Amino acid sequence: MADKAITDTPPDRLSLDPRSPFFNEELLSRGVGIKFNGKEKTGVIEYSISEGWIRVAAGRSLDRYGQPMTVKLKGTVEPYFEGPGGDGGQDDAGVASDG
């Protein structure tokens, strides 16, 4: 990506899992909040606006690879950035989906 234009619009799909093709550390460092069906939602592991779903951890259960078991919930997804765009001077914006 030669031209890194940072906008205030989150991407259509984003994941916290570094193995996912939708993982973007630069965007996650800004802090991403999720409104799901009009309510603030924490613990979101992945979301898709166009498909209308989020993935959240299902309790404390882990799969055979040590990753949290997830549940897909369908509804209206509205992501937003918590931190400033560009070269914002904050060292830790905090990701709403940390847990």
LINCOR-V173609 format. One record per pair of residues at least 24 apart in sequence whose ideal C-beta (glycine too) atoms are under 10 Angstrom apart, sorted by sequence separation. I is the first residue (numbers start at 1). GAP is how many residues later the second one is. D is the distance in Angstrom with one decimal. If there is no record, write none. Layout:
i | gap | d
I | GAP | D
I | GAP | D
This chain:
i | gap | d
6 | 24 | 8.1
10 | 24 | 9.2
22 | 24 | 6.9
46 | 24 | 7.7
48 | 24 | 9.5
52 | 24 | 6.6
53 | 24 | 7.0
1 | 25 | 9.7
20 | 25 | 9.4
22 | 25 | 9.2
43 | 25 | 9.3
45 | 25 | 5.8
52 | 25 | 6.1
54 | 25 | 9.4
20 | 26 | 7.0
22 | 26 | 8.5
44 | 26 | 9.9
45 | 26 | 9.8
46 | 26 | 8.9
47 | 26 | 9.8
48 | 26 | 10.0
51 | 26 | 8.6
43 | 27 | 10.0
49 | 27 | 9.0
50 | 27 | 9.0
16 | 28 | 8.0
17 | 28 | 6.8
49 | 28 | 5.0
15 | 29 | 9.7
16 | 29 | 5.2
17 | 29 | 6.9
44 | 29 | 9.3
48 | 29 | 7.0
49 | 29 | 7.9
14 | 30 | 9.2
15 | 30 | 6.9
16 | 30 | 6.8
47 | 30 | 5.2
49 | 30 | 6.9
14 | 31 | 10.0
15 | 31 | 4.1
16 | 31 | 9.8
47 | 31 | 9.6
48 | 31 | 10.0
68 | 31 | 9.3
14 | 32 | 7.0
15 | 32 | 8.1
41 | 32 | 8.6
47 | 32 | 6.2
13 | 33 | 7.4
14 | 33 | 6.1
15 | 33 | 9.5
44 | 33 | 9.0
13 | 34 | 6.8
14 | 34 | 8.6
41 | 34 | 9.6
12 | 35 | 9.0
13 | 35 | 4.5
14 | 35 | 9.3
44 | 35 | 8.8
11 | 36 | 9.5
12 | 36 | 6.6
13 | 36 | 7.2
37 | 36 | 8.6
39 | 36 | 9.6
41 | 36 | 9.0
10 | 37 | 8.7
11 | 37 | 9.8
12 | 37 | 5.0
13 | 37 | 7.6
36 | 37 | 6.9
37 | 37 | 9.5
38 | 37 | 9.0
41 | 37 | 9.8
11 | 38 | 8.4
12 | 38 | 5.2
13 | 38 | 7.9
17 | 38 | 9.3
36 | 38 | 9.7
37 | 38 | 4.2
38 | 38 | 7.1
40 | 38 | 10.0
10 | 39 | 8.0
12 | 39 | 8.7
16 | 39 | 9.3
36 | 39 | 5.7
37 | 39 | 5.4
13 | 40 | 9.8
15 | 40 | 8.2
36 | 40 | 7.1
37 | 40 | 8.6
38 | 40 | 8.2
57 | 40 | 9.6
35 | 41 | 8.0
36 | 41 | 6.0
37 | 41 | 9.2
56 | 41 | 8.5
35 | 42 | 7.7
36 | 42 | 7.6
55 | 42 | 9.6
57 | 42 | 7.6
34 | 43 | 6.7
35 | 43 | 4.1
36 | 43 | 9.6
54 | 43 | 9.0
34 | 44 | 7.2
35 | 44 | 7.8
33 | 45 | 9.0
34 | 45 | 5.4
35 | 45 | 7.3
19 | 46 | 9.6
33 | 46 | 7.0
34 | 46 | 8.0
32 | 47 | 5.7
33 | 47 | 5.2
19 | 48 | 8.9
32 | 48 | 7.3
33 | 48 | 7.6
31 | 49 | 9.3
32 | 49 | 6.2
33 | 49 | 5.2
17 | 50 | 7.4
31 | 50 | 6.5
32 | 50 | 6.9
33 | 50 | 10.0
47 | 50 | 8.5
17 | 51 | 9.8
30 | 51 | 5.0
31 | 51 | 3.4
32 | 51 | 9.0
44 | 51 | 9.1
46 | 51 | 8.6
27 | 52 | 9.8
30 | 52 | 6.9
31 | 52 | 4.4
44 | 52 | 7.1
45 | 52 | 6.3
17 | 53 | 9.7
30 | 53 | 4.2
31 | 53 | 9.6
42 | 53 | 9.5
43 | 53 | 8.5
44 | 53 | 4.0
27 | 54 | 7.9
29 | 54 | 7.7
30 | 54 | 7.5
42 | 54 | 5.4
43 | 54 | 6.2
44 | 54 | 9.6
45 | 54 | 9.5
30 | 55 | 7.0
41 | 55 | 7.8
42 | 55 | 6.6
43 | 55 | 8.1
44 | 55 | 9.7
30 | 56 | 9.6
40 | 56 | 7.7
41 | 56 | 8.3
42 | 56 | 7.8
43 | 56 | 5.4
31 | 57 | 9.8
42 | 57 | 7.0
27 | 58 | 10.0
30 | 58 | 7.1
29 | 59 | 9.3
31 | 59 | 8.4
30 | 60 | 8.5
29 | 61 | 9.1
31 | 61 | 8.6
32 | 61 | 9.0
33 | 61 | 9.5
35 | 61 | 9.9
29 | 62 | 9.5
31 | 62 | 3.4
32 | 62 | 9.8
33 | 62 | 8.6
34 | 62 | 6.3
29 | 63 | 8.3
30 | 63 | 5.4
31 | 63 | 5.1
32 | 63 | 6.0
33 | 63 | 4.2
34 | 63 | 6.8
13 | 64 | 9.7
29 | 64 | 6.5
30 | 64 | 9.8
31 | 64 | 5.5
32 | 64 | 6.3
33 | 64 | 8.4
12 | 65 | 9.6
14 | 65 | 7.1
28 | 65 | 9.0
29 | 65 | 9.8
30 | 65 | 8.7
31 | 65 | 6.7
32 | 65 | 6.8
13 | 66 | 9.7
29 | 66 | 8.1
31 | 66 | 9.5
10 | 67 | 9.8
12 | 67 | 9.2
28 | 67 | 5.5
31 | 67 | 9.5
10 | 68 | 9.2
11 | 68 | 8.2
27 | 68 | 9.8
10 | 69 | 4.0
28 | 69 | 8.5
9 | 70 | 8.9
10 | 70 | 6.7
28 | 70 | 9.7
9 | 71 | 9.1
10 | 71 | 6.3
8 | 72 | 8.3
9 | 72 | 8.6
8 | 73 | 6.2
7 | 74 | 9.2
6 | 75 | 9.2
8 | 76 | 9.2
9 | 76 | 9.9
8 | 77 | 5.7
6 | 78 | 9.6
7 | 78 | 7.1
6 | 79 | 4.7
16 | 79 | 7.3
5 | 80 | 9.7
6 | 80 | 5.6
5 | 81 | 9.8
6 | 81 | 9.0
16 | 81 | 5.8
4 | 82 | 10.0
6 | 82 | 9.4
15 | 82 | 9.6
16 | 82 | 8.2
14 | 83 | 9.1
16 | 83 | 9.9
